[in-house]
Amino acid sequence: MIVHELAEFGDVIVGLLGELRRTPLLATAMEEHFIASRRAAVTSVFERARDRGELTRRLVDYVIMPLGIPAHPAREPDSGAR
């Protein structure tokens, strides 16, 4: 039963992907209302892991950098005060 449901879901995804290629307005809406928020959530998870030093070099090279997340946390500018 679950295999049948997954197969139907796969057909929906294939159809959606095809329609996204043919319909720029749909692609833009999908990016703005669905993909962008999920990308931001995933980016946040990886940034926190990076800041805690939990990422391996391989993960940084193959996942973090392609997402556009800096490999090292941004440093605060030095105010010169001591």
C-alpha positions in Angstrom: 0.0 0.0 0.0 2.7 2.5 0.9 4.7 1.6 -2.2 1.7 2.5 -4.4 1.3 5.8 -2.6 5.0 6.6 -3.1 4.7 5.8 -6.7 1.8 8.1 -7.2 3.7 10.9 -5.3 6.6 10.3 -7.6 4.4 10.9 -10.6 3.2 14.2 -9.1 6.8 15.3 -8.6 7.8 14.4 -12.1 4.8 16.3 -13.5 5.6 19.3 -11.3 9.2 19.4 -12.4 8.2 19.3 -16.0 5.7 22.1 -15.5 8.3 24.2 -13.7 10.5 24.1 -16.8 7.6 25.1 -19.0 6.0 27.8 -16.9 8.4 30.6 -15.6 5.7 32.2 -13.5 5.1 28.9 -11.6 8.9 28.4 -11.2 9.2 31.9 -9.7 6.3 31.4 -7.3 7.7 28.0 -6.3 11.1 29.6 -5.6 9.6 32.5 -3.6 7.0 30.7 -1.6 8.4 27.2 -1.1 12.1 26.7 -1.9 13.5 29.9 -0.5 12.1 29.3 3.0 13.3 25.7 3.1 16.8 26.7 1.8 17.0 29.3 4.6 16.1 26.7 7.2 18.7 24.3 5.9 21.3 27.0 5.7 20.6 28.0 9.3 21.1 24.4 10.5 24.5 24.2 8.6 25.6 27.6 9.8 25.0 26.7 13.5 26.8 23.3 13.0 29.7 25.2 11.3 29.9 27.7 14.1 30.1 24.8 16.7 32.9 23.2 14.6 30.9 20.1 13.8 31.4 20.0 10.0 33.9 17.8 8.3 36.0 19.2 5.4 34.2 16.9 3.0 30.8 18.1 4.1 32.0 21.7 3.7 33.3 21.0 0.2 30.4 19.1 -1.2 27.4 20.5 0.7 28.1 23.8 2.4 30.0 25.7 -0.3 27.6 24.7 -3.1 24.8 26.2 -0.9 26.7 29.5 -0.7 27.4 29.2 3.0 30.8 30.6 4.0 33.1 27.8 5.3 34.1 29.9 8.3 31.9 32.1 10.4 32.1 35.8 9.8 34.4 37.6 12.2 33.4 40.7 14.1 35.3 43.8 13.0 38.1 44.7 15.4 37.0 47.9 17.2 40.5 48.7 18.3 39.4 48.9 22.0 41.2 46.9 24.5 
